[in-house]
Amino acid sequence: MALGRGGVSLIVMLAFVASSCQTDDKRPLPHYTSNGRGVAPTNAAENKSNRYFIEFRSRYALTYGHTYVVFGRADKNGNMINPQVAGLAPASPDAAQYVIGHFIPVPASTGATDGDLEEQYRSASWRVMLTDGEYNDTVAYIRKLQAKSRLWEATVYNCNAFVADIARHMGYKAPGIWLRPQQFIATLREMNTG
C-alpha cells in the first residue's frame, strides 16, 4: 500500500515528536536570578530597587514536563509574595486531549496547573528581577497573551512557544520550541546571560 503525501508527512511528524521526547531530564537545576537586563546573576535580597520578578520555570510531569512563568513581588529575602502563574496547557484534565493535541489543536488553559508552585516538581528556573515599569509592561503582555491563546498543539504552539513569546516581548532571545521543558529553560537562561 502506497502512502499519500499526507501520510508521509504524518509519519515524519510522528517520528520527529517521538525522537524529541526520548532524552531524560536531569536532576533539578539550581535557582538562577538575574537583574532586568539579563546580565550577571545577582542576589535578589541585595537588589532593593527591584522587588518584582518574573520566573521562567519548568517542572517535571508524567510526560516530558511543562514550561510556564511565575510572576509577582518578592520580599527582602527573595521569597514570592502571592505569586501568579501563566502557561499554556490542554484545558481538560483528560489525558486523551493531551494525546489528541499532538496531532490537532485542542482547547487550552493559560493559568496555573497542578504542581506549578511545588518546589519538588521544579526542574529548572530563571528569575529576572524587574523594575515597576518593566513588571507592569510584562504583566500587561502576559494578560493579552492569555486572552488570545485559546489552543494548544504540541508541535506548533505548546507551552515553550507561549513562554518564548513572553521572553521575546521582554527583549530576550528564545530557543526552539521543541526542546524538553527543562532544556528549554536552561537554554533560555544561557542564551541571555552568557
N, C-alpha and C positions, 0 to 999 in steps of 0.2 A: 504494500500500500504506500503510495507516494504522499508525502506531506505537502500541503499547500504552503504558500508563502506565510500565511498567518500561523500555521502550525510550527514551522521552523522558528519563527520569531518567538513564539511562546516557549518552545524548548530552550532557546538561547537565554531568554529572560529567566526561566526557572533555574537553569544551570548557574547563571550569574548570582541570583538570590541565594541559592543553596551554598555556593562557594564563599559568599561573603559572610555567611553565618558559621563557618567552620572553625574560626580561631577562638580560643578560650580567653576569657577575661583574666586579668591579673588580680592579685590581691588589691584591696583598696589603696589608691594612691594618696599621698599626703594632701592636706589642705594647702592651697596656694592663695595668696592675697596680693593684689596689685593696686596702685592708685588708678585714678580715672584715665590716665593716658597710657596705661598698659606697659609701663616701664618697670624698673626693678621692683621686685616684691617688697612690700612694706608690712609692718605690723599694724593691724587695724587699731590696736589700743594706743599706738603712738600718733596716729593721724587724727588729731582732734577736729580738724575742719571738715572732714568727710565722714559723716555719720550714716549716710545712705549707702546701700550696696545693691549690686545685682550679682548673683552667684550662678554661673553656668555649671550645671551639675548632671551627673549620670548616676544611675542606680542599677543594681542587679535586679533581675526578674526571672521568671521561669523560662522566658525566651532569651533573646540576646540583650535585654536590658531596655532602658528608657533614658532619654535625654530631655531636660527641661531647665527652667530658670526659677530661682528663688530670689525674691527681692523685698526690700523694706529698710528698716532702720536697725542699726546695731548699737548696743550700749558701749560704754567705755572699754569693756573687756572684749569687744567683738562678738558678743552673743546677740543672736537675732531677737528682735522685738516684733511680735505679731507678723511673722513672715507671710508673704503671699507667693503662690506658685502659678506658673503658666507653662504649659506644654501642649503637645498635640498627641492624641491617642484615640483609638476607636472609642466611640461613645458608649458602646454596650459592653457589659462585663462578660458577655457570651464569647467564648473562645472562637466560635465559628466566624464571628465578624472580623476578628484578627486575621484568621486564615484567609477569608474572602478578600480582605484588604491587601493581600499580596498580589491579587490579580485585577481587582477593580476597586475604585474608591468606595469607602464606606463612611457613614456619618461619624464626625469627630467631636470630641470634647476638648476644651482648651484650658482646663483648670487643673487642680491637683488630682493625682491618682494615688492609690493605696501604696504607702511606703515612701513617698517622696521626701518627707521630712525626718524619716527614721535613719539615724546615723549608721545602723548596722547594714543598711542596704546601699549606702553611698559608695560608689565605685571610683569616682573622680569628681573634683570640683575646682573651680577657679573663681574666686571672689574678686570683684572690682569695686573699689570704694569710689563713690560718686559725690559731687557737689549737689546742692539742692537743685540747681538748674539742669544738670546732667540727669539727675534722677527723675525729675518731672518730665523731661523730654522722653526719656526711655520708657517710663510707665505709660505715657500717652501713646507711644508707638505700640507697646505691648497690648494695650486695650484695643487699638484699631486692628491689630493683627488677630487678636482673639475674635473680634466681631466678624472678620471676613474669612477666617479659616474654618470651614464647615466640613471638609472632607479629609480623610487620612488614606493614603495609599503608600504602601511600603517602599516602592521603587521610584515614586515620583515626588510625593510630598509627605514626608514622615516627620518624626519628632526632631531629628537632626536638622532637617530643612527649616522647620519652624524656628529653632534656636539660632540657626545660621542667619536667618532674616533679622533677628534681633541684634546679633553681633555686628552684622554689616551696617545696620542703621546707626550703631554706635561708632562706626568708623573702623571696625576690626576686619581682618581677613578671616575667611571661614574655610575649613576643609570640605572635601566632598561629602555628600550626604549618605554614602553607602558604607561608611565605617561603623563598627560597633560603637555603641554609645560611649563606653569608657575611652576608646581610642579617639573618638570624635572630640571629647572634652580635652583630653591631654594634648591633642594636636592643635586644637583651637588656642589653648594657652601658649604652647610653644611657638606657634606662628606669630603671636602678638606680643610676646615678652622677650623673645630672643632666647 
